[in-house]
């Protein structure tokens, strides 16, 4: 938790961070930049506790950091971001906290839909089980997904263009094991619809086929997964998709996660030799 500071000392600190950020950006110019980043936004409640504030204030600070994080990604031309915001396990929290959190997530969805990070619109995609969410939030998620999904993918001349959007996968009511279970269920239902025998499905089943039924189907797997708050585990996040992802664990609580921390994570990623299982 960082306390507000002012005066010459704070000015020098700001200057030092600015110079450090420039150096980190220079290091990234010739390096690799991930095309898909997954983020476990962890630490909002602890941040609030350390500040002597209400839990809702921690979630609000975390939501503001998400908006800023999407801006950072847009600036660096990172096209896809997956935010792990609410797991199925989190649904067991107190009714009061969940109600506050749902309203904060709803407001965040509106902000993302209206934002233009780096001059680029945001396309929102839900990842999880919307049926677990309260009806108002599920409806908001559907409305924002529908509205942002209608963003055109062609130039004014009618020619195909590079996708101008930042794709933001919002993982709420999400569980990694449940995602794989749902994928297998949908695959089997599709096989039954097409009158395929179970033995035929079993003999022909491949990882690629299961991947076609995941919540993130059609998207690239994450190159980099970041988790804040010092915890070093995935907590079920993108269990299937993260098979060859690189991981970066930051000590900062999510509301304290700064742009310089993000650039450090990207520099660390750029320096790694990805082996893809070899």
Secondary structure per residue as TSV (DSSP state, phi and psi in degrees):
chain	resnum	aa	ss	phi	psi
A	1	X	-	360.0	127.7
A	2	X	-	-107.2	127.8
A	3	X	-	-88.3	145.9
A	4	X	-	-60.5	143.3
A	5	X	-	-132.6	159.4
A	6	X	-	-149.0	172.6
A	7	X	S	92.6	-176.4
A	8	X	H	-56.3	-38.9
A	9	X	H	-61.8	-42.4
A	10	X	H	-66.2	-36.1
A	11	X	H	-63.4	-41.3
A	12	X	H	-66.7	-38.5
A	13	X	H	-64.1	-41.6
A	14	X	H	-63.4	-41.0
A	15	X	H	-63.6	-42.0
A	16	X	H	-62.8	-42.3
A	17	X	H	-64.5	-39.4
A	18	X	H	-62.3	-43.6
A	19	X	H	-65.8	-38.6
A	20	X	H	-66.5	-40.6
A	21	X	H	-60.8	-41.3
A	22	X	H	-61.7	-39.8
A	23	X	H	-66.8	-40.9
A	24	X	H	-63.8	-41.5
A	25	X	H	-62.9	-39.1
A	26	X	H	-62.9	-38.6
A	27	X	H	-65.2	-28.2
A	28	X	H	-83.1	-19.3
A	29	X	H	-58.0	-37.5
A	30	X	T	-100.5	5.0
A	31	X	S	-102.0	-178.5
A	32	X	-	-86.6	139.8
A	33	X	-	-114.0	130.1
A	34	X	-	-62.8	146.5
A	35	X	S	-93.7	-16.7
A	36	X	E	-144.7	123.2
A	37	X	E	-117.7	130.1
A	38	X	E	-103.3	141.5
A	39	X	E	-133.1	125.9
A	40	X	E	-93.0	103.6
A	41	X	-	-83.8	85.7
A	42	X	-	-111.8	139.8
A	43	X	-	119.4	4.0
A	44	X	H	-62.6	-42.6
A	45	X	H	-69.0	-41.5
A	46	X	H	-66.4	-37.0
A	47	X	H	-58.7	-45.6
A	48	X	H	-64.6	-41.4
A	49	X	H	-63.4	-43.3
A	50	X	H	-65.4	-30.5
A	51	X	H	-84.3	-6.0
A	52	X	T	68.9	28.7
A	53	X	-	-109.5	172.0
A	54	X	-	-73.2	151.7
A	55	X	H	-56.6	-38.0
A	56	X	H	-59.9	-33.9
A	57	X	H	-66.3	-33.8
A	58	X	H	-66.0	-41.8
A	59	X	H	-66.3	-36.9
A	60	X	H	-64.6	-42.8
A	61	X	H	-64.2	-37.6
A	62	X	H	-65.9	-38.0
A	63	X	H	-64.2	-41.5
A	64	X	H	-62.5	-38.4
A	65	X	H	-66.0	-34.5
A	66	X	H	-61.8	-45.2
A	67	X	H	-58.3	-43.8
A	68	X	H	-67.0	-38.7
A	69	X	H	-62.5	-41.6
A	70	X	H	-62.4	-36.5
A	71	X	H	-61.2	-43.9
A	72	X	H	-62.2	-42.4
A	73	X	H	-65.2	-41.2
A	74	X	H	-63.3	-39.9
A	75	X	H	-59.7	-36.4
A	76	X	T	-95.9	11.0
A	77	X	T	60.3	38.1
A	78	X	-	-89.7	113.3
A	79	X	-	-80.2	-23.1
A	80	X	E	-133.6	132.6
A	81	X	E	-133.8	134.4
A	82	X	E	-116.9	122.9
A	83	X	E	-106.9	118.2
A	84	X	E	-89.2	99.7
A	85	X	E	-105.3	-34.4
A	86	X	E	-151.3	113.7
A	87	X	E	-87.0	167.5
A	88	X	T	-62.8	-32.8
A	89	X	G	-65.5	-34.3
A	90	X	G	-66.5	-16.9
A	91	X	G	-68.3	-8.9
A	92	X	G	-90.6	2.9
A	93	X	S	-66.8	171.9
A	94	X	-	-60.1	149.5
A	95	X	H	-58.7	-38.0
A	96	X	H	-65.0	-46.8
A	97	X	H	-65.6	-41.6
A	98	X	H	-62.5	-40.4
A	99	X	H	-62.4	-44.0
A	100	X	H	-64.5	-43.2
A	101	X	H	-65.3	-40.3
A	102	X	H	-61.9	-40.4
A	103	X	H	-67.4	-37.3
A	104	X	H	-66.7	-42.2
A	105	X	H	-63.9	-40.1
A	106	X	H	-61.2	-45.8
A	107	X	H	-63.1	-38.7
A	108	X	H	-63.2	-40.5
A	109	X	H	-59.4	-41.8
A	110	X	H	-62.5	-41.8
A	111	X	H	-65.2	-40.9
A	112	X	H	-65.0	-41.2
A	113	X	H	-64.3	-32.5
A	114	X	H	-90.1	-12.7
A	115	X	-	-78.0	158.4
A	116	X	-	-135.4	68.4
A	117	X	G	-62.2	125.1
A	118	X	G	62.1	23.3
A	119	X	G	78.4	8.5
A	120	X	-	-113.5	136.8
A	121	X	-	-71.4	160.5
A	122	X	E	-102.4	134.5
A	123	X	E	-109.1	116.7
A	124	X	E	-93.5	136.8
A	125	X	E	-133.7	124.1
A	126	X	E	-75.5	140.6
A	127	X	E	-130.6	109.9
A	128	X	S	144.7	-155.6
A	129	X	-	-115.7	92.2
A	130	X	G	-60.4	-23.0
A	131	X	G	-67.3	-16.8
A	132	X	G	-81.9	-14.8
A	133	X	S	-87.7	154.6
A	134	X	-	-57.3	147.5
A	135	X	H	-55.4	-42.3
A	136	X	H	-60.8	-40.4
A	137	X	H	-71.9	-39.1
A	138	X	H	-61.5	-40.5
A	139	X	H	-67.3	-41.1
A	140	X	H	-62.8	-42.2
A	141	X	H	-61.3	-42.9
A	142	X	H	-65.0	-44.8
A	143	X	H	-62.7	-44.4
A	144	X	H	-68.5	-39.6
A	145	X	H	-62.2	-44.1
A	146	X	H	-65.0	-45.2
A	147	X	H	-65.7	-45.5
A	148	X	H	-77.4	-23.0
A	149	X	H	-72.1	-13.5
A	150	X	T	-88.2	3.6
A	151	X	-	-64.3	126.6
A	152	X	-	-65.4	149.3
A	153	X	-	-109.9	20.2
A	154	X	B	-125.4	160.8
A	155	X	-	-78.6	167.6
A	156	X	T	-57.2	-23.8
A	157	X	T	-81.8	-2.4
A	158	X	S	86.8	8.6
A	159	X	-	-94.0	149.8
A	160	X	B	-57.5	141.7
A	161	X	-	-132.5	163.3
A	162	X	-	-60.3	134.9
A	163	X	-	-57.5	120.5
A	164	X	-	-83.8	-1.7
A	165	X	-	-92.5	158.9
A	166	X	E	-98.6	117.9
A	167	X	E	-83.9	121.9
A	168	X	E	-119.3	109.6
A	169	X	E	-85.2	121.1
A	170	X	E	-102.7	107.3
A	171	X	E	-91.4	98.7
A	172	X	E	-127.5	138.2
A	173	X	E	61.4	40.6
A	174	X	E	-109.3	141.8
A	175	X	-	-143.7	131.2
A	176	X	H	-63.2	-42.9
A	177	X	H	-65.2	-39.5
A	178	X	H	-65.5	-36.7
A	179	X	H	-60.4	-45.1
A	180	X	H	-66.7	-40.3
A	181	X	H	-60.6	-45.4
A	182	X	H	-63.9	-37.8
A	183	X	H	-62.9	-44.1
A	184	X	H	-66.7	-41.1
A	185	X	H	-59.5	-47.1
A	186	X	H	-64.8	-36.7
A	187	X	H	-62.8	-43.8
A	188	X	H	-68.5	-38.7
A	189	X	H	-62.7	-40.6
A	190	X	H	-65.4	-39.0
A	191	X	H	-63.6	-42.4
A	192	X	H	-64.6	-39.7
A	193	X	H	-60.3	-34.5
A	194	X	T	-94.4	12.9
A	195	X	T	58.1	42.6
A	196	X	-	-93.6	141.1
A	197	X	-	-74.8	147.4
A	198	X	H	-59.7	-37.8
A	199	X	H	-63.5	-37.1
A	200	X	H	-66.7	-42.6
A	201	X	H	-62.0	-46.1
A	202	X	H	-62.1	-42.0
A	203	X	H	-70.0	-29.7
A	204	X	H	-99.5	-5.5
A	205	X	-	-64.8	134.7
A	206	X	-	-130.7	160.0
A	207	X	H	-57.4	-36.1
A	208	X	H	-62.0	-37.5
A	209	X	H	-66.2	-41.3
A	210	X	H	-63.7	-40.6
A	211	X	H	-59.3	-26.8
A	212	X	T	-71.5	-10.1
A	213	X	T	-114.9	6.0
A	214	X	S	-71.7	163.9
A	215	X	T	-60.8	-29.3
A	216	X	T	-100.9	21.0
A	217	X	T	-53.3	141.6
A	218	X	T	87.8	-7.4
A	219	X	S	-108.3	154.3
A	220	X	-	-69.9	150.4
A	221	X	-	-66.2	153.9
A	222	X	-	-66.5	134.3
A	223	X	S	-78.8	-35.5
A	224	X	E	-137.8	135.2
A	225	X	E	-120.7	126.6
A	226	X	E	-110.2	134.4
A	227	X	E	-127.0	132.6
A	228	X	-	-96.5	176.6
A	229	X	T	80.6	5.9
A	230	X	T	86.4	-7.7
A	231	X	-	-74.3	138.7
A	232	X	-	-119.0	67.1
A	233	X	-	-155.9	162.5
A	234	X	-	-89.3	-23.7
A	235	X	T	53.8	38.9
A	236	X	T	80.5	10.0
A	237	X	T	-79.0	121.0
A	238	X	T	46.0	51.6
A	239	X	T	-59.1	-41.2
A	240	X	T	-75.5	-46.7
A	241	X	T	-71.6	-20.4
A	242	X	T	-92.0	14.0
A	243	X	T	-52.8	-37.2
A	244	X	T	-121.8	19.4
A	245	X	-	-73.7	154.8
A	246	X	E	-91.9	148.1
A	247	X	E	-118.4	143.6
A	248	X	E	-136.6	121.6
A	249	X	E	-109.4	119.1
A	250	X	-	-103.2	142.5
A	251	X	S	-74.0	-29.0
A	252	X	S	-62.5	140.6
A	253	X	-	-68.1	151.0
A	254	X	G	-53.4	-45.4
A	255	X	G	-63.6	-20.2
A	256	X	G	-95.6	-0.1
A	257	X	-	-71.7	112.9
A	258	X	-	-96.7	167.4
A	259	X	H	-58.5	-37.4
A	260	X	H	-66.0	-34.4
A	261	X	H	-65.5	-39.8
A	262	X	H	-63.4	-44.2
A	263	X	H	-64.2	-35.6
A	264	X	H	-61.6	-42.9
A	265	X	H	-61.8	-41.2
A	266	X	H	-68.0	-38.4
A	267	X	H	-65.0	-41.5
A	268	X	H	-61.3	-43.0
A	269	X	H	-62.4	-44.7
A	270	X	H	-63.5	-26.3
A	271	X	H	-85.9	-11.5
A	272	X	S	-81.6	151.0
A	273	X	-	-99.4	105.7
A	274	X	-	-77.1	131.5
A	275	X	-	-113.0	-15.3
A	276	X	T	51.4	46.3
A	277	X	T	91.8	-7.6
A	278	X	-	-86.4	360.0
